């Protein structure tokens, strides 16, 4: 698309929509072009040529849903609207001075135009105009200056940039309450103002009492509220009685309370100097023994010292305290109790309220008396909160209470490589485990009415709540959440936080931060693997050492037993030799027949043993060869065999047979040709395990060990 070569007009602005491109010239004309062909479709002028000097210097175009708003300046300033559908201009606003900037609300309901003194608000639907030349701060200061720029955020708040008075903020949800301060009372500077009581007469006039003085609340010609002193004689007796009603402590269930209120549910709210008590048993508990629920500042109450309680016509409970006003919401389903607190940002009186100084007029207006003034809430005011459209912003990380700086090294790590709001993952060493997360809900309307829910997955089992007054492990100051965690063990965590300006309404805008605390090297997976391998090596070495020492001990024991056996044999041989010598000497002294008899007996015993041994050896492979079979083969009775073997060998027949089998088994083991199972079969043992048991009893070691020793000895 090419502009005409000889174009004399100055191009000031360019804008577009889905159909065309629009060029705005200093003459007040707009030229529409087709973006595909570059062809000019039409031109339209916002005003006649005679007015070009009035609006030809500057231009600011703001696009809306259906058209374009243009702020023009020259000798004058004006606001114009161009409608592309019908290709027409409309002049909305004109002043004799320069207009600085323009914003249009998203729904094109209002336009804000700043100027050299204050700004204008223009209702784009009905054309109504409101001029605000002087700005008033929340502290009552008046700001009269040029508004150079103005901006509306997603929460609906207005950011007002001034020429020399800084940056100001305003939101329509602010100042829903009205306060009548000390300056409205016709008193001297030294005189105290404490609003103690309110009353209403039959003509719906409102009266209030401060010390001994009575004032009537009325309005002047401009509609401003004023206080007019009246005498006690000029009001009715009932009104005077209401103003003089005592405001001391009240008694309930044998307890003294600063305030009492039984609501439409039958619940009794009782105020104390340390918290708000709630009785829900409706007095039905015998002896009134039911314990009340108690609410404190950490539960959402504006202050622990309760001064007055009242239920309005909409069944809302209002509580005044020593520092602010609380409105109580009771959830209709789960009867959960929530608090909404009002402070100076809401238009409430700053400071302490008086005991019992609360009143509801016939039209539903609420009056709250305090020190240096009182607060008014009109029932037609909508107290709905605007909501928080943004996710909470992670603003600061603190390590051991010290702020972690971006890009700075802590130990061996740079904890925050980039600024905290852009950080989604944090890695820490094992000794960097005392953390504080600071988050902002960006609640510019009323930072003190900010509620947080946060959770560190892996530590917190459920969501934790934090109010402006702080609760549990977290504190909230100026709307900033500070959630602290100490001595966190190594692991993976996720810190989650959500924010709301209404305790009973939460959106899904959740900020998540991944936190990894690395374990020390001696607690890493590699270290545990090494620990396991080392433990296995130690256990294995211990077992091998135990087996080795046990074998050595058994070998030593076996050697000792063999030595003892040899000693016994030697002793027996010596005894036999001595017996022989003795027998020989006796033979020399005794007659030959007797000697022959003894020799014959000795020969008979030896022959018997040889025959018995031969029979057993002959039947070694017969596992069932028993004492009865042996006595039968020897042609003897079992008892005779028993006496014979005991006399000759000091052994029972069964032990005699088993020893012969074991001796043969020892021979076969020494040869090393057969397995233990085969040897058990050849020596008549019923099983290899029985052979091992008997062999252990006789030789002090298992058959396999005996065979190994025999192999080494050869």
Secondary structure as GFF3:
##gff-version 3
##sequence-region A 1 714
A	DSSP	beta_strand	11	16	.	.	.	ID=ss1
A	DSSP	beta_strand	21	25	.	.	.	ID=ss2
A	DSSP	beta_strand	29	33	.	.	.	ID=ss3
A	DSSP	beta_strand	40	45	.	.	.	ID=ss4
A	DSSP	three_ten_helix	49	51	.	.	.	ID=ss5
A	DSSP	alpha_helix	52	55	.	.	.	ID=ss6
A	DSSP	beta_strand	58	63	.	.	.	ID=ss7
A	DSSP	beta_strand	67	73	.	.	.	ID=ss8
A	DSSP	beta_strand	77	83	.	.	.	ID=ss9
A	DSSP	beta_strand	88	95	.	.	.	ID=ss10
A	DSSP	beta_strand	99	104	.	.	.	ID=ss11
A	DSSP	beta_strand	110	115	.	.	.	ID=ss12
A	DSSP	beta_strand	119	123	.	.	.	ID=ss13
A	DSSP	beta_strand	129	132	.	.	.	ID=ss14
A	DSSP	beta_strand	135	136	.	.	.	ID=ss15
A	DSSP	beta_strand	142	143	.	.	.	ID=ss16
A	DSSP	beta_strand	147	152	.	.	.	ID=ss17
A	DSSP	beta_strand	157	162	.	.	.	ID=ss18
A	DSSP	beta_strand	167	171	.	.	.	ID=ss19
A	DSSP	beta_strand	178	181	.	.	.	ID=ss20
A	DSSP	three_ten_helix	182	184	.	.	.	ID=ss21
A	DSSP	beta_strand	195	200	.	.	.	ID=ss22
A	DSSP	beta_strand	206	210	.	.	.	ID=ss23
A	DSSP	beta_strand	213	219	.	.	.	ID=ss24
A	DSSP	beta_strand	225	230	.	.	.	ID=ss25
A	DSSP	three_ten_helix	232	234	.	.	.	ID=ss26
A	DSSP	alpha_helix	237	243	.	.	.	ID=ss27
A	DSSP	beta_strand	250	252	.	.	.	ID=ss28
A	DSSP	beta_strand	255	257	.	.	.	ID=ss29
A	DSSP	beta_strand	259	262	.	.	.	ID=ss30
A	DSSP	beta_strand	268	272	.	.	.	ID=ss31
A	DSSP	beta_strand	275	279	.	.	.	ID=ss32
A	DSSP	three_ten_helix	286	288	.	.	.	ID=ss33
A	DSSP	beta_strand	293	295	.	.	.	ID=ss34
A	DSSP	three_ten_helix	297	299	.	.	.	ID=ss35
A	DSSP	beta_strand	306	311	.	.	.	ID=ss36
A	DSSP	beta_strand	317	321	.	.	.	ID=ss37
A	DSSP	beta_strand	324	330	.	.	.	ID=ss38
A	DSSP	beta_strand	337	342	.	.	.	ID=ss39
A	DSSP	three_ten_helix	344	346	.	.	.	ID=ss40
A	DSSP	beta_strand	353	360	.	.	.	ID=ss41
A	DSSP	beta_strand	366	370	.	.	.	ID=ss42
A	DSSP	beta_strand	373	377	.	.	.	ID=ss43
A	DSSP	beta_strand	393	399	.	.	.	ID=ss44
A	DSSP	beta_strand	402	403	.	.	.	ID=ss45
A	DSSP	beta_strand	409	410	.	.	.	ID=ss46
A	DSSP	beta_strand	413	414	.	.	.	ID=ss47
A	DSSP	three_ten_helix	420	422	.	.	.	ID=ss48
A	DSSP	beta_strand	425	428	.	.	.	ID=ss49
A	DSSP	beta_strand	435	440	.	.	.	ID=ss50
A	DSSP	beta_strand	451	457	.	.	.	ID=ss51
A	DSSP	beta_strand	464	466	.	.	.	ID=ss52
A	DSSP	beta_strand	474	477	.	.	.	ID=ss53
A	DSSP	beta_strand	480	485	.	.	.	ID=ss54
A	DSSP	beta_strand	491	500	.	.	.	ID=ss55
A	DSSP	beta_strand	510	517	.	.	.	ID=ss56
A	DSSP	three_ten_helix	521	523	.	.	.	ID=ss57
A	DSSP	alpha_helix	525	589	.	.	.	ID=ss58
A	DSSP	alpha_helix	592	618	.	.	.	ID=ss59
A	DSSP	alpha_helix	627	633	.	.	.	ID=ss60
A	DSSP	alpha_helix	638	649	.	.	.	ID=ss61
A	DSSP	alpha_helix	653	671	.	.	.	ID=ss62
A	DSSP	alpha_helix	676	682	.	.	.	ID=ss63
A	DSSP	alpha_helix	688	699	.	.	.	ID=ss64
A	DSSP	alpha_helix	703	713	.	.	.	ID=ss65
###
